[in-house]
Amino acid sequence: MPKISERGNIMPESPIRKLVPYAEAAKKRGVKVYHLNIGQPDIPTPPKALEAIKNIDTKVIEYSHSAGNESYRKKIATYYNRLGVALTFNEVLVTTGGSEAIQIAFNATLNPGDEVIMPEPFYTNYNSFALTNGVIIKPITSKIENDFALPAIEEFEKLITPKTKGIIIVNPNNPTGSIYSADELDKIRQLVIKYDLYLYADEVYREFAYDGNKSISVLELEGIEENAIVFDSTSKRYSACGIRVGALISKNKEVISTALKYAQARLSPPGLGQIVGEAAEDTDVQYFKEVYDEYIERRNLVISELNKIEGVYAPMPKGAFYTIIQLPVKDTDRFCQWLLEEFDYEKQTVMLAPASGFYSTPGLGKNEARIAYVLKKEDLKKAVKCLEEALKVYKD
Amino acid sequence: MPKISERGNIMPESPIRKLVPYAEAAKKRGVKVYHLNIGQPDIPTPPKALEAIKNIDTKVIEYSHSAGNESYRKKIATYYNRLGVALTFNEVLVTTGGSEAIQIAFNATLNPGDEVIMPEPFYTNYNSFALTNGVIIKPITSKIENDFALPAIEEFEKLITPKTKGIIIVNPNNPTGSIYSADELDKIRQLVIKYDLYLYADEVYREFAYDGNKSISVLELEGIEENAIVFDSTSKRYSACGIRVGALISKNKEVISTALKYAQARLSPPGLGQIVGEAAEDTDVQYFKEVYDEYIERRNLVISELNKIEGVYAPMPKGAFYTIIQLPVKDTDRFCQWLLEEFDYEKQTVMLAPASGFYSTPGLGKNEARIAYVLKKEDLKKAVKCLEEALKVYKD
């Protein structure tokens, strides 16, 4: 029997998804599982976007342009123009979710063995994409006791080697809910200029910035127009995770033309998803306001409820819809599995994502878990209640 | 300004798509372009499949399972069962087009530097995916004078080194239209067993086998159940290229579980496309019969018309809807560009894919081009007429 590849062997299972079989087993036993493990909001996709797909009048579903439909790329550029970013459709490449934007950018700009610096904990699939593409992520640890603020810029600089080609930030941050200030971004900007690095910015949670915090795009930063590469997505903005449509955005023409060669190889991004995505760009402000208000309430509820539990600490997230919480257990990998495998409270339990998978440094995050507050308030309350009851009986 | 990666620099432009800007310019000049360059059939997507998408009653377009919706995976397994292949849904991983199936399989089973043997000319994007994943394709040349028959198995064996991990076949073949016989496949099967190789088979044109030729799946071959990996796609079977839904199929549990880790990293395959793909699996036999009859007529017409042109040789394809033709020019890269840039016949011209990009051996295919007979007969006739007129005036 031929062997699996070495890279395949060391490829991690997704910490967000690896517990799914246990959740399925729990459901089969009649236990209701509250999913706080995955950023799958229950917010409706904008109805107009759904209408668009119901009204397609094509007879053949054809390939689109490899860079995406021009009409859609223009809508995306217009969206950025509204944010104050000068952008044309030629600077936008439509991808199969934000995930593909990351992979194409890695391939187009980084050689195997090249290093990128990234604050941890970070969105876990960066580990997987780095491994797939031979890229080395040098983590710089942000800490729960500082509410996961950006580490000092000197700490970044210490990690720079001749192999360093870029910095990756996720802003607003998944999994921590941090938002980087104008001042913090300016320090990164200066470092990017000093070492002529790429600055990759995952800005898919841009609309989810609370308490007067502002999501600043790296495309707004002066003097790094050729360095900045943005990963964007419809998934969270329009609650349309399943359409798998995102974008790679850069003013660097060489980056876009190289990325296009990778895009050509896979022919085109999803056609039906692009129709939904394009229609979603016309979503009215009221939709976002309602969604925003809902998330603020959910956040306030879940953080306050969590912090009432003895031994639990949940920092107040500034953006996105995640937070990393500290739990009074030794190993959240084991605890989260136990929640699904052995525990229930009145035939209900809760699914969390163990945080260890969000750290690149081995051993970190063992007593932490990520929660996504993507359920309606009644369910969030019940989910937290399950956690509270579980912690009363759990033995490490 | 930071540099593009070395791998990005050597990534080829798609020979199928690199002439697109010239075609667009021709259209802007008012010239009608007949597209024989790309396998984008004008055959309608099955109406029932389109209905399915118009009737979705979801409010949120959610992520699907990373391996695809179970209901869809079961339909795919059932489709294989009808072909006589014992298969369960656990052996099917839904991918973002056949393209992603190739990439995931390469990652899961091959290390950078590993070699795979593949008859050339081959579907050009294998070059791109191999380059992306650090895989080395060792080409074995099939020749137009033999109607691109499979090279002798001894030629394959000569290429085997300690780095050889697999053989890739595309059957029915894109771009040559070859179909491999039971006898040829048996020889490959024996070689695969002798050296314990993977056998990757791209079988996306399975339904397009003419003149009594039979498409045999590698999943039907005895004794290589753990070696065989199939790449499949809805694109051609259901004329639904734009939905970007395909599948990676293997009875090797380790391959599927490793592939799933790569699938988890990108979260899920396109959700709307899966709805179309699943509904398409219920397409009735009559649809295929009509499509089949149409392609037979198109093939017969285009091959006979092409062979009437002095200096042109078009072998009769046994399957798929492509053929590689020989042209009386020195460099089809230049000729195909000239067709779009400088030529028109009664305000019409034709777009072909230069064949050099389908060969891995440098210098081969310079006087060949791939044509896809995916247009209706009147248009095919006009397209060939354009080619004929062009050859009368073209100067190398």
Chai-1 contact restraints between the chains, C-beta under 6 A:
chainA,res_idxA,chainB,res_idxB,connection_type,confidence,min_distance_angstrom,max_distance_angstrom,comment,restraint_id
A,M1,B,E226,contact,1.0,0.0,6.0,A-B,restraint_1
A,P2,B,D196,contact,1.0,0.0,6.0,A-B,restraint_2
A,P2,B,Y198,contact,1.0,0.0,6.0,A-B,restraint_3
A,P2,B,N227,contact,1.0,0.0,6.0,A-B,restraint_4
A,I4,B,E254,contact,1.0,0.0,6.0,A-B,restraint_5
A,I4,B,T258,contact,1.0,0.0,6.0,A-B,restraint_6
A,S5,B,T109,contact,1.0,0.0,6.0,A-B,restraint_7
A,S5,B,L110,contact,1.0,0.0,6.0,A-B,restraint_8
A,S5,B,N111,contact,1.0,0.0,6.0,A-B,restraint_9
A,E6,B,N111,contact,1.0,0.0,6.0,A-B,restraint_10
A,G8,B,A108,contact,1.0,0.0,6.0,A-B,restraint_11
A,G8,B,T258,contact,1.0,0.0,6.0,A-B,restraint_12
A,M11,B,K261,contact,1.0,0.0,6.0,A-B,restraint_13
A,E13,B,K261,contact,1.0,0.0,6.0,A-B,restraint_14
A,S14,B,Q264,contact,1.0,0.0,6.0,A-B,restraint_15
A,R17,B,Q264,contact,1.0,0.0,6.0,A-B,restraint_16
A,Q40,B,E62,contact,1.0,0.0,6.0,A-B,restraint_17
A,Q40,B,Y63,contact,1.0,0.0,6.0,A-B,restraint_18
A,P44,B,K59,contact,1.0,0.0,6.0,A-B,restraint_19
A,P44,B,V60,contact,1.0,0.0,6.0,A-B,restraint_20
A,T45,B,V60,contact,1.0,0.0,6.0,A-B,restraint_21
A,T45,B,I61,contact,1.0,0.0,6.0,A-B,restraint_22
A,K54,B,K54,contact,1.0,0.0,6.0,A-B,restraint_23
A,K59,B,P44,contact,1.0,0.0,6.0,A-B,restraint_24
A,V60,B,P44,contact,1.0,0.0,6.0,A-B,restraint_25
A,V60,B,T45,contact,1.0,0.0,6.0,A-B,restraint_26
A,V60,B,S239,contact,1.0,0.0,6.0,A-B,restraint_27
A,I61,B,T45,contact,1.0,0.0,6.0,A-B,restraint_28
A,I61,B,A240,contact,1.0,0.0,6.0,A-B,restraint_29
A,I61,B,G242,contact,1.0,0.0,6.0,A-B,restraint_30
A,I61,B,I243,contact,1.0,0.0,6.0,A-B,restraint_31
A,E62,B,Q40,contact,1.0,0.0,6.0,A-B,restraint_32
A,E62,B,C241,contact,1.0,0.0,6.0,A-B,restraint_33
A,E62,B,G242,contact,1.0,0.0,6.0,A-B,restraint_34
A,Y63,B,Q40,contact,1.0,0.0,6.0,A-B,restraint_35
A,Y63,B,C241,contact,1.0,0.0,6.0,A-B,restraint_36
A,Y63,B,G242,contact,1.0,0.0,6.0,A-B,restraint_37
A,T96,B,T96,contact,1.0,0.0,6.0,A-B,restraint_38
A,S99,B,R266,contact,1.0,0.0,6.0,A-B,restraint_39
A,N107,B,T132,contact,1.0,0.0,6.0,A-B,restraint_40
A,A108,B,G8,contact,1.0,0.0,6.0,A-B,restraint_41
A,T109,B,S5,contact,1.0,0.0,6.0,A-B,restraint_42
A,L110,B,S5,contact,1.0,0.0,6.0,A-B,restraint_43
A,N111,B,S5,contact,1.0,0.0,6.0,A-B,restraint_44
A,N111,B,E6,contact,1.0,0.0,6.0,A-B,restraint_45
A,N125,B,A265,contact,1.0,0.0,6.0,A-B,restraint_46
A,S128,B,A265,contact,1.0,0.0,6.0,A-B,restraint_47
A,T132,B,N107,contact,1.0,0.0,6.0,A-B,restraint_48
A,D196,B,P2,contact,1.0,0.0,6.0,A-B,restraint_49
A,Y198,B,P2,contact,1.0,0.0,6.0,A-B,restraint_50
A,E226,B,M1,contact,1.0,0.0,6.0,A-B,restraint_51
A,N227,B,P2,contact,1.0,0.0,6.0,A-B,restraint_52
A,S239,B,V60,contact,1.0,0.0,6.0,A-B,restraint_53
A,A240,B,I61,contact,1.0,0.0,6.0,A-B,restraint_54
A,C241,B,E62,contact,1.0,0.0,6.0,A-B,restraint_55
A,C241,B,Y63,contact,1.0,0.0,6.0,A-B,restraint_56
A,G242,B,I61,contact,1.0,0.0,6.0,A-B,restraint_57
A,G242,B,E62,contact,1.0,0.0,6.0,A-B,restraint_58
A,G242,B,Y63,contact,1.0,0.0,6.0,A-B,restraint_59
A,G242,B,G271,contact,1.0,0.0,6.0,A-B,restraint_60
A,I243,B,I61,contact,1.0,0.0,6.0,A-B,restraint_61
A,R244,B,P270,contact,1.0,0.0,6.0,A-B,restraint_62
A,E254,B,I4,contact,1.0,0.0,6.0,A-B,restraint_63
A,T258,B,I4,contact,1.0,0.0,6.0,A-B,restraint_64
A,T258,B,G8,contact,1.0,0.0,6.0,A-B,restraint_65
A,K261,B,M11,contact,1.0,0.0,6.0,A-B,restraint_66
A,K261,B,E13,contact,1.0,0.0,6.0,A-B,restraint_67
A,Q264,B,S14,contact,1.0,0.0,6.0,A-B,restraint_68
A,Q264,B,R17,contact,1.0,0.0,6.0,A-B,restraint_69
A,A265,B,N125,contact,1.0,0.0,6.0,A-B,restraint_70
A,A265,B,S128,contact,1.0,0.0,6.0,A-B,restraint_71
A,R266,B,S99,contact,1.0,0.0,6.0,A-B,restraint_72
A,P270,B,R244,contact,1.0,0.0,6.0,A-B,restraint_73
A,P270,B,P270,contact,1.0,0.0,6.0,A-B,restraint_74
A,P270,B,G273,contact,1.0,0.0,6.0,A-B,restraint_75
A,G271,B,G242,contact,1.0,0.0,6.0,A-B,restraint_76
A,L272,B,L272,contact,1.0,0.0,6.0,A-B,restraint_77
A,G273,B,P270,contact,1.0,0.0,6.0,A-B,restraint_78
